[in-house]
Amino acid sequence: MDTSILIVDDEQEIRDSLSEVLTDEGFLTYTAENGAVALEMMKDIHYDIIISDIKMPELDGVTLLQKVKEQAPDTFVILVTSYGSTETAINAMRLGAIDYILKPIDFDELILRIKNIDLHKELLREVRFLRQEISAKYNYEHIIGESIAMKKMYRLIDKVAPSTSTVLVAGRSGTGKELVARAIHARSERAHRPFVAINCGAIPETLFESELFGYKKGAFTGASRDKDGVFKAAAGGTLFLDEVGEIPLQVQVKLLRVIEMREIKPLGSNTIIPINVRLIAATNRDLAKEVERGTFREDLYYRLNIIEIYLPALSERKDDIPLLVTHFVNKYNNELKRRIIGVDNEAMKSLVNYNWKGEVRELENIVERAVLLSDGDMISTEDLPSRTAESSGSGYPDNLKEASRSFERKHIVHMLEKCESDKAKVADILGIGLSSLYRKIDDLGIDSESE
C-alpha cells in the first residue's frame, strides 16, 4: 500500500502503538504530538489520512480538522474521542471528518475503517476520471466539422451553454442532435449533474406521462412500486427530449405546465415535486408547420424554442466529410483491431458526392463496414456498398498525391483552429514530432496564425 497516514496525539504511547500496527499493515505512517506540529509537517508532505485525537494542547483536533479542510481538502480526517465526547466528534463530522473512533482503540476496527476509506478514495478517483472522460467526449470541440455552418453552430453552443435557457436542436435524423445536447450540458455549470436522454418517438402513447413524470405504487394496473420519471432523474442536471414533435397533444399540455411551473406531480400522487432541470429538446420536424397543422401546441413551441440551434445536414457541409471519414476510420481501427491507413481518392470522391439520406449515422455505418471488410490497408470503392461507390464527382483532385496533400492541409488547418494554434498540442494529437509539424506547415503553405 502507498497510503500515507499522519497520527496526531499528545500521548506518545498511543502514537507509537498506532504507528507500529499500521506500519505492519503496510501503511506509510508519521506521527505528531499535537495539531500545531501536524500543520507544520503538512507543509512538506501530503497525507492521505490524518488520525487525530480531539483533546490536545496548543491545537485541538477539531481546529486541526478545519485547517486541514482549508489546506488539503482531499485529505481524510479520522477523529479519536472518548465516550464522554461523542457529541463533539459527531459535530466534527458535520465539519468534514470522514469518521471517528472511540477510546480505547480497537486496532482491527480501525484498520477496517482505513481500508474502507481507501476504497472510497479509489471510487472518487474513478468518478473524477469518468467525468473528465465524459466531458472530453462531449465537448463541442470534439464534434467533427470545420465548415462555416459548423463553426457558426460552435459559436452558438458556446454562448448558450452557460445559461439555463431552454434550447431546441433542429436537424435531420442522423445528424447528431444528442451529441449537440451533450456538448451543451458538458460546457454548462450542470456538467457534473445528470444528463438524461429520452427518445419521445419510442414511447407508447399510453406511457408518456409515467415516463416523464413518474408514478406511485398502485397508480395503475402493474404499478407494483414507485418509479421516478425522467424529470426527477435529471434533477439538477439536463433533460434531453429527443424527437419532441412525437409527444401527443394531451401530454403537451402537461409538459407546458411543468416548464412554466417548474414542478411535477407523479401519476397516482397528490404531492407536488419542485424540479430544477435544464431542458433541451430536439426534432427532425418543422415544428412551425406542425403548429399550423394543429399537431403541435403553439404555446409549447415558443416555450421550447427560446434558442434554436440548427444542425446542418451533410449536404450543407460536404467539406467536413473527409474529416468525418478519417475520424470513423480511426475509431473503428481501434474497436475492430484493424490497421486501415485511410481511404483512396476514388472512394473519397464517392463518399463526398453521395447523397447521405441517413446523414452522419449512415456515413459512420458505411465506414465501419468498409474498415471491417477491406482486404488492403486503404479503403477503396470495392469496399463500399454499390449505391455509394456509384457516386461520382470531383471532391478532390484525381491524382492521389495531390488529393492526399489537399486533405492533409485541410486537416492540419482544422486541428490548428481547434487547438487555438497550440502547435505542441496539435503535434501530439497528430502523433508526429513538433519539428515535423513545422515542416508540414511550411511545405503545405499554411499560415497557422491566420488560418
C-alpha positions as CSV (number, residue, x, y, z in Angstrom):
1,M,0.0,0.0,0.0
2,D,1.1,3.6,-0.6
3,T,-1.5,5.3,1.7
4,S,0.2,7.8,3.9
5,I,-1.2,8.3,7.4
6,L,-0.3,11.0,10.0
7,I,-1.1,10.1,13.6
8,V,-1.6,13.1,15.8
9,D,-1.9,12.6,19.6
10,D,-0.2,14.1,22.7
11,E,0.3,10.7,24.3
12,Q,3.5,9.1,22.9
13,E,2.3,5.6,23.8
14,I,-0.8,5.9,21.6
15,R,1.3,7.4,18.8
16,D,3.8,4.6,18.9
17,S,1.3,1.8,19.2
18,L,-0.8,3.1,16.3
19,S,2.3,3.7,14.2
20,E,3.5,0.1,14.8
21,V,0.2,-1.5,14.0
22,L,-0.5,0.5,10.8
23,T,3.1,0.1,9.6
24,D,2.7,-3.7,10.0
25,E,-0.4,-3.4,7.7
26,G,1.7,-1.8,5.0
27,F,0.8,1.9,5.5
28,L,3.3,4.7,5.5
29,T,2.9,6.2,9.0
30,Y,4.1,9.5,10.5
31,T,3.5,11.0,14.0
32,A,3.0,14.4,15.5
33,E,2.5,15.3,19.2
34,N,-0.2,18.0,18.6
35,G,-2.2,19.8,15.9
36,A,0.3,22.7,15.5
37,V,3.2,20.2,14.7
38,A,0.9,18.4,12.3
39,L,0.2,21.6,10.4
40,E,3.9,22.2,10.0
41,M,4.5,18.7,8.8
42,M,1.8,19.1,6.2
43,K,3.8,21.9,4.5
44,D,6.3,19.2,3.4
45,I,4.3,16.0,3.0
46,H,0.8,15.3,1.6
47,Y,-1.1,12.8,3.8
48,D,-3.9,10.7,2.6
49,I,-5.4,10.2,6.1
50,I,-4.9,12.0,9.4
51,I,-5.9,10.2,12.6
52,S,-6.1,12.9,15.3
53,D,-7.1,13.0,19.0
54,I,-9.7,15.7,19.7
55,K,-8.2,16.9,23.1
56,M,-4.7,18.2,22.7
57,P,-2.6,21.2,23.9
58,E,-1.8,24.1,21.5
59,L,-4.2,23.0,18.7
60,D,-7.1,20.6,19.3
61,G,-8.4,18.0,16.8
62,V,-11.4,20.0,15.7
63,T,-9.4,23.1,14.9
64,L,-6.8,20.9,13.1
65,L,-9.7,19.4,11.1
66,Q,-10.8,22.9,10.0
67,K,-7.3,23.8,9.0
68,V,-6.8,20.5,7.0
69,K,-10.1,21.1,5.1
70,E,-8.8,24.6,4.1
71,Q,-5.2,23.5,3.1
72,A,-5.7,19.9,1.9
73,P,-9.4,19.2,1.2
74,D,-8.7,15.8,-0.3
75,T,-7.1,14.6,3.0
76,F,-9.4,12.4,5.1
77,V,-9.5,13.0,8.8
78,I,-10.5,10.4,11.5
79,L,-11.0,11.8,15.0
80,V,-10.3,9.9,18.1
81,T,-12.5,10.6,21.1
82,S,-13.5,9.2,24.5
83,Y,-17.0,8.0,25.3
84,G,-17.9,11.3,27.0
85,S,-17.2,13.4,23.9
86,T,-19.0,11.6,21.1
87,E,-21.3,14.6,20.5
88,T,-18.2,16.6,19.8
89,A,-17.0,14.0,17.3
90,I,-20.4,13.9,15.6
91,N,-20.3,17.7,15.3
92,A,-16.8,17.4,13.8
93,M,-18.1,15.1,11.1
94,R,-20.5,17.8,10.1
95,L,-17.4,19.9,9.6
96,G,-15.9,17.4,7.3
97,A,-14.4,14.5,9.3
98,I,-14.7,11.2,7.4
99,D,-15.1,9.1,10.6
100,Y,-14.5,8.9,14.4
101,I,-13.3,6.1,16.7
102,L,-13.7,5.7,20.4
103,K,-11.0,5.1,23.0
104,P,-9.8,2.5,23.8
105,I,-9.0,2.0,20.2
106,D,-9.9,-1.3,18.6
107,F,-7.0,-1.8,16.1
108,D,-8.8,-4.3,13.9
109,E,-11.8,-2.0,13.6
110,L,-9.5,1.0,12.8
111,I,-7.7,-1.0,10.1
112,L,-11.1,-2.0,8.5
113,R,-12.2,1.7,8.5
114,I,-9.0,2.8,6.9
115,K,-9.3,0.2,4.2
116,N,-12.9,1.4,3.6
117,I,-11.6,4.9,3.2
118,D,-9.0,3.7,0.7
119,L,-11.8,2.1,-1.3
120,H,-13.9,5.3,-1.1
121,K,-10.9,7.3,-2.2
122,E,-10.4,5.0,-5.2
123,L,-14.1,5.3,-6.2
124,L,-13.8,9.1,-6.0
125,R,-10.8,8.9,-8.4
126,E,-12.8,6.8,-10.8
127,V,-15.8,9.2,-10.7
128,R,-13.5,12.1,-11.3
129,F,-11.8,10.3,-14.2
130,L,-15.1,9.3,-15.8
131,R,-16.4,12.8,-15.5
132,Q,-13.3,14.1,-17.3
133,E,-13.8,11.4,-20.0
134,I,-17.4,12.3,-20.5
135,S,-16.5,16.0,-20.6
136,A,-13.8,15.4,-23.2
137,K,-16.0,13.1,-25.2
138,Y,-18.9,15.5,-25.5
139,N,-17.1,18.9,-25.5
140,Y,-18.2,20.6,-28.7
141,E,-14.6,20.8,-29.9
142,H,-14.8,17.1,-30.5
143,I,-17.8,17.3,-32.8
144,I,-16.2,16.8,-36.2
145,G,-16.5,19.6,-38.7
146,E,-14.7,22.8,-39.7
147,S,-17.2,24.1,-42.3
148,I,-18.7,27.6,-42.0
149,A,-22.1,26.1,-40.9
150,M,-20.4,24.1,-38.2
151,K,-18.3,26.9,-36.9
152,K,-21.4,29.1,-36.6
153,M,-23.0,26.3,-34.6
154,Y,-20.0,26.0,-32.3
155,R,-20.1,29.7,-31.5
156,L,-23.8,29.5,-30.7
157,I,-23.2,26.5,-28.4
158,D,-20.5,28.5,-26.6
159,K,-22.9,31.3,-25.9
160,V,-25.9,29.2,-24.9
161,A,-24.2,26.5,-22.7
162,P,-23.6,28.6,-19.6
163,S,-27.2,29.8,-19.4
164,T,-30.3,27.9,-18.1
165,S,-32.4,28.7,-21.2
166,T,-34.4,26.0,-23.0
167,V,-32.8,25.0,-26.3
168,L,-34.4,23.4,-29.3
169,V,-31.9,21.5,-31.5
170,A,-33.3,21.1,-35.1
171,G,-31.9,18.9,-37.8
172,R,-32.5,15.7,-39.9
173,S,-32.3,12.3,-38.2
174,G,-28.8,11.0,-38.0
175,T,-27.1,14.4,-37.9
176,G,-26.1,14.1,-34.2
177,K,-28.6,16.2,-32.3
178,E,-27.9,14.3,-29.0
179,L,-24.2,15.0,-29.3
180,V,-25.0,18.7,-29.5
181,A,-27.2,18.4,-26.4
182,R,-24.5,16.6,-24.5
183,A,-22.0,19.3,-25.6
184,I,-24.2,22.0,-24.2
185,H,-24.5,20.1,-21.0
186,A,-20.8,19.4,-20.8
187,R,-20.0,23.1,-21.1
188,S,-22.6,24.2,-18.6
189,E,-22.5,24.6,-14.8
190,R,-24.6,21.5,-14.7
191,A,-21.8,19.3,-16.2
192,H,-21.3,17.3,-13.0
193,R,-25.0,16.6,-12.6
194,P,-27.1,14.0,-14.5
195,F,-27.7,14.2,-18.3
196,V,-30.9,12.2,-19.0
197,A,-31.9,11.5,-22.6
198,I,-35.3,10.1,-23.7
199,N,-36.5,9.4,-27.2
200,C,-40.1,10.6,-27.4
201,G,-40.6,8.7,-30.7
202,A,-40.0,5.4,-28.9
203,I,-42.6,5.8,-26.1
204,P,-46.0,4.2,-26.5
205,E,-48.7,7.0,-26.2
206,T,-50.2,5.5,-23.1
207,L,-46.9,5.6,-21.2
208,F,-45.8,9.2,-21.9
209,E,-47.0,10.6,-18.6
210,S,-45.5,7.9,-16.4
211,E,-42.1,8.1,-18.3
212,L,-41.9,11.8,-18.0
213,F,-43.4,12.4,-14.5
214,G,-43.2,9.0,-12.8
215,Y,-45.8,7.2,-10.8
216,K,-46.7,5.9,-7.3
217,K,-47.3,2.3,-6.5
218,G,-50.9,1.3,-7.4
219,A,-51.4,4.2,-9.8
220,F,-52.5,1.7,-12.4
221,T,-52.5,-2.0,-13.1
222,G,-49.0,-3.3,-13.0
223,A,-47.6,-0.3,-10.9
224,S,-46.1,-2.6,-8.2
225,R,-43.7,0.0,-7.0
226,D,-42.9,3.7,-7.1
227,K,-41.0,4.9,-10.2
228,D,-39.3,8.2,-10.8
229,G,-39.9,9.9,-14.2
230,V,-37.1,11.4,-16.3
231,F,-37.7,14.9,-14.9
232,K,-36.9,13.7,-11.4
233,A,-34.0,11.5,-12.6
234,A,-32.4,14.6,-14.2
235,A,-32.7,16.7,-11.0
236,G,-30.0,19.4,-11.0
237,G,-28.9,18.5,-14.5
238,T,-30.1,18.4,-18.1
239,L,-33.1,16.6,-19.6
240,F,-32.9,15.9,-23.3
241,L,-36.2,15.3,-25.1
242,D,-35.3,13.8,-28.5
243,E,-38.0,13.9,-31.2
244,V,-40.2,16.1,-29.1
245,G,-42.6,16.5,-32.0
246,E,-43.8,12.9,-31.3
247,I,-45.4,13.9,-27.9
248,P,-49.2,13.6,-28.1
249,L,-51.3,16.8,-27.7
250,Q,-52.8,15.8,-24.4
251,V,-49.3,15.3,-22.9
252,Q,-48.0,18.5,-24.5
253,V,-50.5,20.4,-22.2
254,K,-49.0,18.9,-19.1
255,L,-45.4,19.3,-20.4
256,L,-46.1,23.0,-20.9
257,R,-47.3,23.3,-17.3
258,V,-44.2,21.6,-16.0
259,I,-42.0,24.0,-17.9
260,E,-43.9,27.0,-16.7
261,M,-44.4,26.0,-13.0
262,R,-41.1,24.1,-12.6
263,E,-43.0,21.3,-10.8
264,I,-44.3,17.8,-11.5
265,K,-47.0,15.5,-10.0
266,P,-46.4,11.8,-10.4
267,L,-49.3,9.6,-11.5
268,G,-51.3,8.5,-8.5
269,S,-49.8,11.1,-6.2
270,N,-51.2,14.3,-4.7
271,T,-47.7,15.6,-3.9
272,I,-46.2,18.4,-6.0
273,I,-42.5,18.0,-6.5
274,P,-40.4,21.1,-7.5
275,I,-37.8,20.4,-10.2
276,N,-34.6,22.1,-11.2
277,V,-33.9,20.8,-14.7
278,R,-32.4,22.4,-17.8
279,L,-34.4,21.3,-20.8
280,I,-33.0,20.6,-24.3
281,A,-35.4,19.4,-26.9
282,A,-34.7,18.1,-30.4
283,T,-36.7,17.5,-33.5
284,N,-36.4,16.4,-37.1
285,R,-39.7,18.0,-38.0
286,D,-40.6,21.6,-38.9
287,L,-42.4,22.4,-35.7
288,A,-43.7,25.7,-37.0
289,K,-45.5,23.8,-39.7
290,E,-46.8,21.3,-37.2
291,V,-48.2,24.2,-35.2
292,E,-50.0,25.3,-38.4
293,R,-51.4,21.8,-38.9
294,G,-52.6,21.7,-35.3
295,T,-50.5,18.7,-34.3
296,F,-48.2,20.7,-32.0
297,R,-49.2,23.4,-29.5
298,E,-48.1,26.9,-30.4
299,D,-47.5,27.9,-26.7
300,L,-45.3,24.8,-26.1
301,Y,-43.4,25.5,-29.3
302,Y,-42.5,29.0,-28.2
303,R,-41.6,27.7,-24.7
304,L,-39.2,25.2,-26.3
305,N,-37.8,27.5,-29.0
306,I,-36.2,30.1,-26.7
307,I,-32.9,29.4,-28.5
308,E,-32.8,27.2,-31.7
309,I,-29.6,25.5,-32.8
310,Y,-29.7,24.2,-36.3
311,L,-27.5,21.2,-37.1
312,P,-26.7,21.3,-40.8
313,A,-27.1,18.2,-43.0
314,L,-24.1,16.6,-44.7
315,S,-25.2,18.1,-48.0
316,E,-24.6,21.5,-46.4
317,R,-21.1,20.7,-45.2
318,K,-19.6,18.4,-47.7
319,D,-16.1,19.8,-46.8
320,D,-16.5,18.0,-43.5
321,I,-16.9,14.6,-45.0
322,P,-13.2,13.7,-45.3
323,L,-12.7,14.7,-41.6
324,L,-15.6,12.6,-40.6
325,V,-14.3,9.6,-42.6
326,T,-10.9,9.9,-41.1
327,H,-12.4,10.1,-37.6
328,F,-14.5,7.0,-38.2
329,V,-11.6,5.0,-39.7
330,N,-9.5,5.7,-36.6
331,K,-12.4,4.8,-34.3
332,Y,-13.1,1.5,-36.0
333,N,-9.5,0.7,-36.4
334,N,-9.4,0.7,-32.6
335,E,-12.6,-1.1,-32.0
336,L,-12.2,-3.7,-34.7
337,K,-8.4,-4.2,-34.2
338,R,-7.7,-3.2,-37.9
339,R,-4.9,-1.2,-39.4
340,I,-6.5,0.8,-42.2
341,I,-4.4,3.7,-43.2
342,G,-7.1,5.7,-44.9
343,V,-9.4,6.0,-47.9
344,D,-8.1,6.1,-51.5
345,N,-9.0,9.0,-53.8
346,E,-11.8,7.4,-55.8
347,A,-13.5,6.1,-52.7
348,M,-13.3,9.5,-51.0
349,K,-14.8,11.1,-54.1
350,S,-17.7,8.7,-53.9
351,L,-18.2,9.4,-50.2
352,V,-18.1,13.2,-50.7
353,N,-20.6,13.1,-53.6
354,Y,-23.0,10.6,-52.2
355,N,-26.5,11.8,-51.2
356,W,-26.4,11.0,-47.5
357,K,-30.1,10.5,-46.7
358,G,-29.1,8.9,-43.4
359,E,-26.7,11.7,-42.6
360,V,-23.7,11.2,-40.3
361,R,-25.2,8.0,-38.9
362,E,-25.3,6.4,-42.3
363,L,-21.7,7.6,-43.1
364,E,-20.4,6.0,-39.9
365,N,-22.1,2.7,-40.6
366,I,-20.6,2.6,-44.1
367,V,-17.1,3.4,-42.9
368,E,-17.4,0.8,-40.1
369,R,-18.4,-1.8,-42.8
370,A,-15.5,-0.8,-45.0
371,V,-12.9,-1.0,-42.2
372,L,-14.2,-4.4,-41.4
373,L,-14.3,-5.8,-44.9
374,S,-11.3,-4.2,-46.5
375,D,-8.5,-6.6,-47.6
376,G,-5.9,-3.9,-48.1
377,D,-4.5,-1.1,-46.0
378,M,-6.6,1.5,-47.9
379,I,-10.4,1.6,-48.3
380,S,-11.3,1.5,-52.0
381,T,-14.6,1.7,-53.9
382,E,-14.7,-2.1,-53.8
383,D,-15.1,-1.9,-50.0
384,L,-18.1,0.5,-50.3
385,P,-21.8,-0.5,-50.9
386,S,-22.7,-0.3,-54.6
387,R,-25.0,2.6,-54.0
388,T,-22.1,4.6,-52.6
389,A,-19.4,3.5,-55.0
390,E,-21.5,4.6,-57.9
391,S,-21.4,8.3,-56.8
392,S,-19.3,10.5,-59.0
393,G,-17.9,14.0,-58.8
394,S,-14.8,15.9,-58.1
395,G,-14.5,16.4,-54.4
396,Y,-10.7,16.0,-54.6
397,P,-8.1,16.0,-57.3
398,D,-7.8,12.8,-59.3
399,N,-4.1,12.5,-58.6
400,L,-3.7,10.5,-55.3
401,K,-0.7,12.5,-54.2
402,E,-2.4,15.8,-54.8
403,A,-5.6,14.6,-53.1
404,S,-3.6,13.4,-50.1
405,R,-1.8,16.7,-49.9
406,S,-5.1,18.6,-50.1
407,F,-6.6,16.6,-47.4
408,E,-3.5,16.8,-45.2
409,R,-3.5,20.6,-45.4
410,K,-7.2,20.8,-44.5
411,H,-6.8,18.5,-41.6
412,I,-3.8,20.4,-40.1
413,V,-5.6,23.7,-40.5
414,H,-8.6,22.2,-38.8
415,M,-6.5,21.0,-35.8
416,L,-4.7,24.3,-35.5
417,E,-8.0,26.1,-35.3
418,K,-9.3,23.6,-32.7
419,C,-6.2,23.9,-30.6
420,E,-6.0,27.7,-30.9
421,S,-2.7,27.4,-32.8
422,D,-1.0,25.4,-30.0
423,K,1.4,23.6,-32.2
424,A,2.8,21.3,-29.5
425,K,-0.8,20.1,-28.7
426,V,-1.5,19.6,-32.4
427,A,1.7,17.6,-33.0
428,D,0.8,15.4,-30.0
429,I,-2.8,14.8,-31.3
430,L,-1.5,14.0,-34.8
431,G,1.1,11.7,-33.4
432,I,4.1,13.4,-35.1
433,G,7.0,15.4,-33.7
434,L,6.8,19.2,-33.3
435,S,9.6,19.7,-35.9
436,S,7.7,17.5,-38.4
437,L,4.6,19.6,-37.9
438,Y,6.6,22.8,-38.6
439,R,8.0,21.3,-41.8
440,K,4.5,20.3,-42.9
441,I,3.1,23.8,-42.2
442,D,5.9,25.3,-44.3
443,D,5.6,22.7,-47.1
444,L,1.8,23.0,-47.3
445,G,1.9,26.8,-47.2
446,I,-0.2,27.1,-44.1
447,D,-0.4,30.4,-42.3
448,S,-1.1,28.9,-38.8
449,E,-1.7,32.4,-37.3
450,S,-4.3,33.5,-39.7
451,E,-5.9,30.2,-40.9
